[in-house]
Amino acid sequence: MVPESRVADNIAGTASKIADRMKKELSEVAACTTLFFQYAFKSNVKPDDIVVLCDIMDELKENRDSDLFVDETLHLRYETLKLARYSLLVKLMENQYDAYVATASFLSPSRIDRLDLPNVQDVPINSEMLQKTLPIGESDDQVLVADCVLEKINYQESWLDMILLKIFRNLVQKNTGGIRSQKPGIEGLLEQGRLFMLKPGQTSEAQHKMVKDTLGGLMTPYLPPFYRIFMAGIVPELGLKNWDGKQLGPWFYAPWLTALVTPPFFAFLVGPSRPNRRKDGSVGGLLVEKCKFLQQSGCKGLCLHQCKIPAQEFFAQTLGLELTVSPNFVTQECQWSFGEVSYAAKLM
């Protein structure tokens, strides 16, 4: 039988170790918090600041050892510096966009993962690759995109994706006058789009209208009015002479909240996406990591007239929130920037 005094000593020793461990952890959390704010409130960010931060992070990676606490401590500090680096990149993007693109191009993907950048819209995969974007006035609607530099993705559809795709295809059939396809999934949808695009006498405007009508049907009659009021700040018809239809917004939270809730209901058409930053550094960006619609179609005409332009028009005209859609035909990424005025809108 163990003496009571030894049991008491063991309990006291364990408690002392726990208290010491908690003290160290709290101290490290406080140190990491101070470290983050040191960078978060830094002004006049320069590219060299980000390079130096990457050097510190690389050194931390090399210093990990088998000690559990040390490993956890370094991991916490590394994640803190990663967040701080993101903050510096955002500040550089806000103040010197060209310098941001040059810095991100230099450091990614070798030292900064591409998906860890706040925006990849103008950041090439490597120095040899030139960004290829589609001008608004592109006349050759059926030009195919070149082979993508990123590996082809086999998309796994969830039950929600399958339901939304089924509804969307039915709406396309209705809004194209009965055009349908026997092919399953996204391939069938793309065939419907191609057949509609290639109809004799077809116009770009007719394609845009078809897509906008389809998006409106997908959102049901109830969601657009709700969005217009609580996101875009448009006063509903209340019989108030000077206020009916007046737009007071969009409210400050509309771009980032739209980008936050969109991905699950967007994946059936474009694949995985994640919120990021717009080119101006503001929240409200959404990065489509590799567009399912573009990968499977390989067609600039479908991308332009059955996605990019009608989506921009639908958000601006129907929902009351400006949107810029910027496809990258080299990587098949696509940047959606909610609350950002598109190039075409600026020309009007």
KESE-44673 format. One record per residue (C-alpha): chain; residue in three letters; x, y, z. Coordinates in steps of 0.25 Angstrom, whole numbers, plus 5000, padded with zeros to 4 digits. Example, Ala and Ser with C-alpha at 12.3 -4.5 7.8 and 13.67 -1.06 7.14 Angstrom:
  chain  resn    xx    yy    zz
      A   ALA  5049  4982  5031
      A   SER  5055  4996  5029
***
This chain:
  chain  resn    xx    yy    zz
      A   MET  5000  5000  5000
      A   VAL  5005  5014  4996
      A   PRO  5007  5023  5008
      A   GLU  4998  5035  5008
      A   SER  5009  5044  5009
      A   ARG  5015  5039  4996
      A   VAL  5001  5040  4989
      A   ALA  5000  5055  4994
      A   ASP  5014  5057  4989
      A   ASN  5011  5051  4975
      A   ILE  4998  5060  4974
      A   ALA  5005  5072  4978
      A   GLY  5016  5069  4968
      A   THR  5006  5067  4957
      A   ALA  4999  5080  4960
      A   SER  5012  5087  4960
      A   LYS  5015  5082  4946
      A   ILE  5001  5086  4941
      A   ALA  5002  5100  4947
      A   ASP  5016  5102  4941
      A   ARG  5011  5097  4928
      A   MET  4999  5106  4928
      A   LYS  5008  5118  4932
      A   LYS  5017  5115  4920
      A   GLU  5006  5113  4910
      A   LEU  4999  5126  4915
      A   SER  5012  5133  4914
      A   GLU  5014  5128  4900
      A   VAL  5000  5132  4896
      A   ALA  5002  5146  4901
      A   ALA  5015  5147  4894
      A   CYS  5009  5142  4881
      A   THR  4998  5152  4882
      A   THR  5008  5164  4884
      A   LEU  5016  5159  4872
      A   PHE  5003  5159  4863
      A   PHE  4999  5173  4867
      A   GLN  5013  5177  4865
      A   TYR  5012  5174  4850
      A   ALA  4997  5177  4849
      A   PHE  4999  5191  4853
      A   LYS  5011  5193  4844
      A   SER  5010  5205  4835
      A   ASN  5018  5207  4822
      A   VAL  5019  5192  4818
      A   LYS  5030  5189  4809
      A   PRO  5033  5176  4801
      A   ASP  5046  5174  4809
      A   ASP  5037  5173  4822
      A   ILE  5030  5161  4816
      A   VAL  5043  5154  4812
      A   VAL  5049  5156  4825
      A   LEU  5036  5150  4832
      A   CYS  5037  5138  4822
      A   ASP  5052  5136  4827
      A   ILE  5047  5136  4841
      A   MET  5036  5125  4838
      A   ASP  5046  5116  4831
      A   GLU  5056  5117  4843
      A   LEU  5044  5113  4852
      A   LYS  5041  5101  4843
      A   GLU  5055  5096  4844
      A   ASN  5056  5098  4859
      A   ARG  5045  5088  4863
      A   ASP  5049  5076  4871
      A   SER  5043  5064  4878
      A   ASP  5039  5071  4891
      A   LEU  5024  5073  4891
      A   PHE  5023  5086  4897
      A   VAL  5034  5092  4889
      A   ASP  5027  5087  4876
      A   GLU  5014  5092  4880
      A   THR  5020  5106  4884
      A   LEU  5027  5107  4871
      A   HIS  5014  5103  4863
      A   LEU  5006  5114  4871
      A   ARG  5017  5124  4867
      A   TYR  5018  5120  4853
      A   GLU  5003  5121  4851
      A   THR  5003  5135  4858
      A   LEU  5014  5139  4848
      A   LYS  5006  5133  4836
      A   LEU  4994  5142  4840
      A   ALA  5003  5154  4842
      A   ARG  5009  5151  4828
      A   TYR  4995  5151  4822
      A   SER  4992  5164  4829
      A   LEU  5005  5171  4823
      A   LEU  5001  5165  4809
      A   VAL  4988  5171  4810
      A   LYS  4994  5185  4814
      A   LEU  5004  5184  4803
      A   MET  4992  5181  4793
      A   GLU  4984  5193  4798
      A   ASN  4995  5203  4796
      A   GLN  5004  5197  4785
      A   TYR  4997  5187  4777
      A   ASP  5008  5186  4767
      A   ALA  5018  5183  4778
      A   TYR  5009  5173  4784
      A   VAL  5008  5165  4771
      A   ALA  5023  5166  4769
      A   THR  5025  5161  4783
      A   ALA  5015  5150  4783
      A   SER  5020  5145  4769
      A   PHE  5034  5145  4775
      A   LEU  5030  5137  4788
      A   SER  5019  5128  4783
      A   PRO  5018  5116  4782
      A   SER  5032  5113  4787
      A   ARG  5031  5120  4800
      A   ILE  5016  5124  4801
      A   ASP  5005  5114  4797
      A   ARG  4997  5121  4786
      A   LEU  4984  5119  4794
      A   ASP  4990  5126  4806
      A   LEU  4991  5139  4797
      A   PRO  4980  5149  4800
      A   ASN  4978  5150  4785
      A   VAL  4984  5143  4773
      A   GLN  4977  5150  4762
      A   ASP  4989  5156  4755
      A   VAL  5000  5146  4761
      A   PRO  5005  5136  4751
      A   ILE  5009  5122  4755
      A   ASN  5023  5124  4750
      A   SER  5031  5135  4743
      A   GLU  5029  5129  4729
      A   MET  5014  5129  4730
      A   LEU  5007  5141  4726
      A   GLN  4993  5145  4731
      A   LYS  4982  5143  4720
      A   THR  4969  5150  4723
      A   LEU  4958  5152  4713
      A   PRO  4955  5166  4709
      A   ILE  4940  5170  4710
      A   GLY  4939  5173  4695
      A   GLU  4945  5159  4691
      A   SER  4938  5156  4678
      A   ASP  4942  5141  4676
      A   ASP  4932  5135  4685
      A   GLN  4936  5120  4682
      A   VAL  4951  5121  4684
      A   LEU  4956  5110  4693
      A   VAL  4965  5112  4705
      A   ALA  4980  5107  4704
      A   ASP  4983  5094  4712
      A   CYS  4983  5098  4727
      A   VAL  4996  5098  4735
      A   LEU  4989  5092  4747
      A   GLU  4986  5078  4748
      A   LYS  4972  5074  4744
      A   ILE  4962  5072  4756
      A   ASN  4952  5061  4758
      A   TYR  4941  5068  4765
      A   GLN  4933  5060  4776
      A   GLU  4919  5064  4776
      A   SER  4911  5065  4789
      A   TRP  4896  5062  4790
      A   LEU  4894  5077  4790
      A   ASP  4902  5079  4777
      A   MET  4894  5068  4770
      A   ILE  4881  5075  4775
      A   LEU  4885  5089  4770
      A   LEU  4890  5084  4757
      A   LYS  4877  5076  4754
      A   ILE  4869  5089  4757
      A   PHE  4879  5098  4749
      A   ARG  4878  5089  4737
      A   ASN  4863  5088  4737
      A   LEU  4863  5104  4738
      A   VAL  4872  5104  4726
      A   GLN  4863  5095  4718
      A   LYS  4851  5104  4721
      A   ASN  4859  5117  4718
      A   THR  4865  5112  4705
      A   GLY  4851  5107  4699
      A   GLY  4853  5093  4702
      A   ILE  4868  5090  4699
      A   ARG  4872  5078  4707
      A   SER  4883  5067  4707
      A   GLN  4884  5053  4711
      A   LYS  4898  5054  4716
      A   PRO  4899  5054  4732
      A   GLY  4904  5065  4741
      A   ILE  4912  5077  4737
      A   GLU  4915  5071  4723
      A   GLY  4900  5071  4720
      A   LEU  4898  5085  4725
      A   LEU  4910  5090  4716
      A   GLU  4904  5083  4704
      A   GLN  4891  5090  4707
      A   GLY  4899  5103  4707
      A   ARG  4906  5100  4694
      A   LEU  4894  5097  4687
      A   PHE  4887  5110  4691
      A   MET  4900  5118  4688
      A   LEU  4901  5112  4674
      A   LYS  4886  5114  4670
      A   PRO  4885  5121  4657
      A   GLY  4884  5136  4659
      A   GLN  4888  5135  4674
      A   THR  4892  5148  4681
      A   SER  4901  5150  4693
      A   GLU  4889  5158  4700
      A   ALA  4880  5146  4698
      A   GLN  4890  5137  4705
      A   HIS  4892  5147  4716
      A   LYS  4877  5148  4718
      A   MET  4875  5133  4719
      A   VAL  4886  5131  4730
      A   LYS  4880  5143  4738
      A   ASP  4866  5137  4737
      A   THR  4872  5124  4741
      A   LEU  4879  5130  4753
      A   GLY  4866  5137  4757
      A   GLY  4859  5124  4757
      A   LEU  4869  5117  4765
      A   MET  4868  5127  4776
      A   THR  4853  5126  4776
      A   PRO  4844  5138  4776
      A   TYR  4847  5141  4791
      A   LEU  4862  5142  4792
      A   PRO  4865  5154  4783
      A   PRO  4855  5163  4790
      A   PHE  4861  5159  4803
      A   TYR  4875  5161  4798
      A   ARG  4871  5175  4792
      A   ILE  4866  5180  4805
      A   PHE  4876  5174  4816
      A   MET  4889  5173  4807
      A   ALA  4887  5184  4796
      A   GLY  4879  5194  4805
      A   ILE  4868  5196  4794
      A   VAL  4855  5201  4800
      A   PRO  4844  5193  4796
      A   GLU  4831  5198  4790
      A   LEU  4824  5203  4802
      A   GLY  4816  5215  4796
      A   LEU  4826  5225  4800
      A   LYS  4827  5235  4789
      A   ASN  4842  5239  4792
      A   TRP  4847  5226  4797
      A   ASP  4841  5214  4789
      A   GLY  4853  5207  4781
      A   LYS  4863  5217  4787
      A   GLN  4876  5210  4789
      A   LEU  4883  5213  4803
      A   GLY  4894  5202  4802
      A   PRO  4900  5193  4799
      A   TRP  4902  5191  4814
      A   PHE  4916  5190  4819
      A   TYR  4915  5175  4822
      A   ALA  4908  5171  4809
      A   PRO  4921  5168  4801
      A   TRP  4928  5159  4811
      A   LEU  4915  5152  4816
      A   THR  4912  5149  4801
      A   ALA  4926  5143  4799
      A   LEU  4925  5135  4812
      A   VAL  4911  5128  4810
      A   THR  4913  5126  4795
      A   PRO  4923  5114  4793
      A   PRO  4913  5103  4798
      A   PHE  4903  5107  4788
      A   PHE  4913  5111  4777
      A   ALA  4921  5098  4776
      A   PHE  4911  5090  4767
      A   LEU  4915  5100  4756
      A   VAL  4929  5104  4758
      A   GLY  4935  5094  4769
      A   PRO  4942  5098  4782
      A   SER  4944  5113  4785
      A   ARG  4948  5121  4797
      A   PRO  4947  5135  4802
      A   ASN  4959  5144  4800
      A   ARG  4962  5159  4797
      A   ARG  4958  5167  4786
      A   LYS  4969  5175  4778
      A   ASP  4967  5187  4786
      A   GLY  4970  5179  4799
      A   SER  4956  5179  4804
      A   VAL  4948  5167  4809
      A   GLY  4937  5162  4799
      A   GLY  4946  5154  4790
      A   LEU  4944  5139  4786
      A   LEU  4954  5131  4779
      A   VAL  4949  5119  4771
      A   GLU  4961  5110  4772
      A   LYS  4959  5103  4758
      A   CYS  4947  5106  4751
      A   LYS  4939  5093  4748
      A   PHE  4930  5100  4737
      A   LEU  4943  5105  4730
      A   GLN  4951  5092  4732
      A   GLN  4940  5084  4726
      A   SER  4936  5093  4715
      A   GLY  4950  5099  4711
      A   CYS  4942  5110  4704
      A   LYS  4944  5125  4706
      A   GLY  4930  5128  4699
      A   LEU  4922  5120  4710
      A   CYS  4931  5126  4721
      A   LEU  4928  5140  4716
      A   HIS  4914  5139  4712
      A   GLN  4908  5129  4721
      A   CYS  4915  5132  4733
      A   LYS  4924  5145  4735
      A   ILE  4915  5155  4728
      A   PRO  4901  5150  4732
      A   ALA  4906  5148  4747
      A   GLN  4911  5162  4748
      A   GLU  4898  5168  4742
      A   PHE  4890  5159  4751
      A   PHE  4896  5164  4763
      A   ALA  4897  5178  4759
      A   GLN  4883  5179  4753
      A   THR  4875  5169  4761
      A   LEU  4881  5168  4774
      A   GLY  4887  5183  4775
      A   LEU  4901  5179  4778
      A   GLU  4913  5181  4768
      A   LEU  4921  5169  4764
      A   THR  4934  5167  4756
      A   VAL  4937  5153  4751
      A   SER  4951  5151  4746
      A   PRO  4954  5138  4740
      A   ASN  4969  5133  4738
      A   PHE  4970  5124  4726
      A   VAL  4984  5119  4729
      A   THR  4981  5114  4743
      A   GLN  4966  5113  4741
      A   GLU  4964  5120  4755
      A   CYS  4954  5131  4755
      A   GLN  4953  5143  4764
      A   TRP  4939  5148  4769
      A   SER  4939  5162  4775
      A   PHE  4926  5166  4782
      A   GLY  4924  5181  4783
      A   GLU  4935  5183  4772
      A   VAL  4930  5191  4760
      A   SER  4933  5183  4747
      A   TYR  4941  5189  4736
      A   ALA  4929  5188  4727
      A   ALA  4921  5196  4737
      A   LYS  4932  5207  4738
      A   LEU  4931  5209  4723
      A   MET  4916  5212  4723
***
